[in-house]
């Protein structure tokens, strides 16, 4: 299961540069993650300033 972006996302774009597999999909109000491309490295969650990205083991 891939990482997930929650409603805490403010669409700042920080995660876009951190994602080495181009799994982040840019949205107007919040971003999302393409589960098929996510390699579960956690880089996006590490750089998210609002802690809006949760890992596969989190709810």
N, C-alpha and C positions, 0 to 999 in steps of 0.2 A: 504494500500500500504506500502511496506517495505522500509527500508533505502536502499540507493544506493551508490556504490563506484564509484567515477568519475575517469577520466584519470589522476588526480593529484596524484593518489596512487603510492607509490614507493615500494610497497611490503615489508614493514619493519616488518610486523607481529604483531605490537602493538595491533591491533584490535582483533586478534585471542584470546588472553588471556582475553580480556574484554568481549567477547561475551559469555553470559551464556547459549544461546540456540544452540550453535555450528552452526550458520548460515553462518559464514564466510568460503568461499571457497578459498583455497590458489592457486594462479596462479603464473606463472613465472615472468611476468612483472607487473601485478596488481591483486588484489584480487577482489572477487565479493561476493554478498550476496544472499543466497537462500531465496527468498521471502516467501516460504512455511514454513520456520523455524524461520524467523525473528519475534520477539515479539515486535518490535518497542520500545525498552527500551531506546535507544540512547547512551548506554555505549560506543559503538564502535566509534561513532562520537565524544564523549567527550574526548577520549584518542588519536585520530588520530593527529599526529604531523604536517601533511600537510593539514589538514582540507579537506580531500578528500572524506569524507562521508557526504552525505546530507540526510536530513529527508524527510518523505513523503510529506511534505508541501512545500519543496524547489524545485527549478527547476535547 
